[in-house]
Amino acid sequence: MPSVLFVCTANRFRSPISAALFSRRLYQEQLAQSWNVGSAGTWAEPDLPVIPSLKWFSENFRLDLTTHKARRINRELLAQYNLILVMEQNHQESLKVEFPDMKDKIFLLAEICTGVGYDVPDPVALNGDTFLDVAKELSDLIDKGFLNIYRQADR
């Protein structure tokens, strides 16, 4: 079964949005039932919901994230997925060091989607009204990179 895990730091904004957007696209393409799509965080506090700012985005983009609960990365979780897409280079580096046997399936989301590796910023760490900007960037990346993610995870 094809599978993809989206990873950010706390698993409360970037990775849940990415997983929901990719799942929605799979549903639109009538492929959702054959996929395993998830999200997790490198430093997640388990069972926390999405951050409150995300509720506005999810309502306006018609994504249901009400049941989301944060999960922390571990070996067993990573082993369940064919492809692991991270938001930042430091996520990629730390996962490859901690789980060297899985390094061949860990990629930057931006690199898979656009061919150019760069960090998708954490809006919690930035000043200003950046939550919507980051959410829109994630939406654009998933739209542009859907086929690349699909092909890479369906190996």
N, C-alpha and C positions, 0 to 999 in steps of 0.2 A: 504494500500500500504506500503510495507517495505521501511524504510528510515533510512539514517545515515548521521550525520553531523560531519565533522572533524573540530577540533578547535585547533588553535595555538594562538600566541599573536597578530601579525599584519595581519594575513590572506594574506601574500604575498609570503610564501615559503612552509612551512611544510604542512599546511592544504590544500592548493590548489593541491599540488603534491599528497597527500594521496587521495583526492577526485577523481582526474583524474585517478590515478592508479586503484582505486577500480571500478570506472565507466568503465574503459577499460576492466577489468576482467569480469564485468557483461556483457558487450557487447560480449566478447569472448564466454561466456557461454550462450549467447542468452537470457539474463534476463534483459537487460538494460531498456526496455520499461516499466517494471513493478516496477521500483524503483525510489525513490527520493534521490539523493546524493548531498550534499552541503558542503560548508566550510564557516568558519567565524573566527573572531578573538576576543579575550577578550579586546584588546586595539586597535582595527583596526581603521585606518583612512579611512572612507568610500570612495569607488570609485577609490582607488589607484590600479595600475596594479601589477602583480608579480614583484619581484625584478629582475633587469637585469641579474644577475647570473643564474637565473632559465631558461632563454631563451635557453641557451646552453643545459641544461639538458633536457628540454622539446623537443627540436629538436632531440637530440640523443636517447631519449626514446620514441619518436613519440607520444608526448602528446601535444594537442593543448590548450594552456593556454592564447592565445592572447586576448580573450574576458573577461578574469577574471577581476573582480572588487572586491576589499576588502569589506567585510561586518562586522559590529560590532554585537556582541551577544546582543540579547534582548529577553524578555520573549516570544514574538510572534514568533520569529524565532525558538527558542528552542522547542516550543510547536508543531511545524510542523514535528518533527523527533522522531522516536521510540528509536534511539540509538545516543548518543553523545560521540564521541571519542576525547579525549584531548591528547596533547603532553606532558604535564608536570603535576606533582602533584599539583603545585600551581594553575594551571588552574582548576583542578578537585575540589580542596578545595574551591576556590573562587566561582565557579559556584554552588556548593552544598550549600554554605552559602547564596548566593544571591537568589537562586531558590530552596529552600528546597523541594518543592513539586515535583521536577524533579530529585532528587538525585538518584533515582533507575535506571536511564537510562544514567548516566554519568560515563564513565570509562576511564582509561588510555589506549591509543592505544596499547602500548607494552604489557599490562596485558591481554587484549583480544586476542592478536595475539600469545603470547608466554606463558602465564600463570605467567609471572614474571613482576611485575610492576616496571617500571623505566622511567625516563624522556628521551624523544628524544630531544637532545640539539638544541637550537636555533643557527644556524650558524652565525647569525648577531652578537651574543654576544661572539663568540669564536674567537680566533686568528688563523691565518693560513688558508690554503686552505681546509676548511671543508664543503663547500656547497655540493660538489659532494659526500663526505662521508655520510652526513646526507641524501641526496637524495637516495643514494643506500640503506641506512638503512631502509628508509621508503618503498622502493620498496620490500626489503626482508620481512619486517613486513607484508605488504599487501599480498604478496605471501603466507607466512606461515599462516597468520590468516584469509585468505579469508572465509573459511567455518565457522569459529567462528563468524566473523562479520555478515555473511549472516544469520546464525541461530539466533543470538542475535537480529538483527534488524527486522527479519521476524516474530516477536511475535504478 
